Amino acid sequence: MKFRIFFIIIFCFLANVTKADEVFFTKDRCLQIKSTIQNLILTSDRQWEKLLPNPSNKNVALELSWTMNLAENYSNIYSFFCTKK
């Protein structure tokens, strides 16, 4: 059992070392993330318009909350990995 755990740890280490020079957040990928954020913001605007006439509609409120949380998460990823410091 100890040998298997040791082998898995060594394998994970070597797999990470061999791909260490690969950049995951390329410029194209960052542009795709930015486009996704913009689409999520536009979607949340449409959901706000659906929610305003009937504020007690829980399904629309839940969709709006989910969309805004997703946009926030993508924004955090974009600001951390795609902006120059």
C-alpha positions as CSV (number, residue, x, y, z in Angstrom):
1,M,0.0,0.0,0.0
2,K,2.8,2.4,0.9
3,F,4.4,1.6,-2.5
4,R,1.3,2.6,-4.4
5,I,0.9,5.9,-2.5
6,F,4.6,6.6,-3.1
7,F,4.2,5.8,-6.8
8,I,1.2,8.0,-7.2
9,I,3.0,10.9,-5.5
10,I,6.0,10.5,-7.8
11,F,3.8,10.2,-10.9
12,C,1.9,13.4,-10.0
13,F,5.2,15.2,-9.4
14,L,6.6,14.1,-12.7
15,A,3.4,14.9,-14.6
16,N,3.5,18.4,-13.2
17,V,7.2,19.0,-13.9
18,T,6.8,17.9,-17.6
19,K,3.9,20.3,-18.2
20,A,5.3,23.2,-16.1
21,D,6.2,25.3,-19.2
22,E,2.7,25.1,-20.6
23,V,0.7,28.3,-20.1
24,F,-2.9,27.6,-19.4
25,F,-4.3,31.1,-19.5
26,T,-3.2,32.2,-22.9
27,K,-4.3,35.5,-24.4
28,D,-7.0,33.7,-26.5
29,R,-8.3,31.9,-23.4
30,C,-8.4,35.2,-21.5
31,L,-10.4,36.8,-24.3
32,Q,-12.9,33.9,-24.1
33,I,-13.2,34.4,-20.4
34,K,-13.8,38.1,-20.9
35,S,-16.4,37.4,-23.5
36,T,-18.1,35.0,-21.2
37,I,-18.2,37.6,-18.4
38,Q,-19.8,40.1,-20.8
39,N,-22.4,37.6,-21.8
40,L,-23.2,36.7,-18.2
41,I,-23.7,40.4,-17.4
42,L,-26.0,40.9,-20.4
43,T,-28.0,37.8,-19.3
44,S,-28.3,39.2,-15.7
45,D,-29.6,42.4,-17.2
46,R,-32.3,40.5,-19.0
47,Q,-33.1,38.6,-15.8
48,W,-33.4,41.9,-13.9
49,E,-36.0,43.1,-16.5
50,K,-38.0,39.9,-15.9
51,L,-37.8,40.3,-12.1
52,L,-38.8,43.9,-11.9
53,P,-42.5,43.4,-12.8
54,N,-42.9,40.6,-10.3
55,P,-40.3,40.8,-7.5
56,S,-41.7,37.7,-5.7
57,N,-40.9,35.3,-8.6
58,K,-38.4,33.1,-6.8
59,N,-37.3,31.1,-10.0
60,V,-36.2,34.3,-11.8
61,A,-34.5,35.6,-8.6
62,L,-32.7,32.3,-8.3
63,E,-31.5,32.4,-11.9
64,L,-30.4,36.0,-11.4
65,S,-28.5,35.1,-8.3
66,W,-26.8,32.1,-10.0
67,T,-25.9,34.2,-13.1
68,M,-24.4,37.0,-11.0
69,N,-22.4,34.6,-8.8
70,L,-21.1,32.9,-11.9
71,A,-20.1,36.3,-13.4
72,E,-18.3,37.2,-10.2
73,N,-16.4,33.9,-10.1
74,Y,-15.3,34.3,-13.7
75,S,-14.3,37.9,-13.0
76,N,-12.1,36.8,-10.1
77,I,-10.4,34.2,-12.3
78,Y,-9.9,36.8,-15.0
79,S,-8.5,39.4,-12.6
80,F,-6.2,36.9,-11.0
81,F,-4.8,35.1,-14.1
82,C,-5.3,37.4,-17.0
83,T,-4.4,40.9,-15.8
84,K,-0.8,42.1,-15.8
85,K,0.6,43.1,-12.5
